[in-house]
């Protein structure tokens, strides 16, 4: 049986595409004011975080990085 090796970028792309497709199947109503828009954005981030949390990633998958300006 052949094993499939995926890179971190390929995994991230697959997860983001699936999240976009799920979001398109049940469109949310457009917010009418800035407060509703902010709440909708936060809800979307929370839902995406919950979906990503379902996939365990070992610490060795993503190496520690430091960003310097």
Order of alpha helices (4+ residues) and beta strands (2+ residues): alpha-alpha
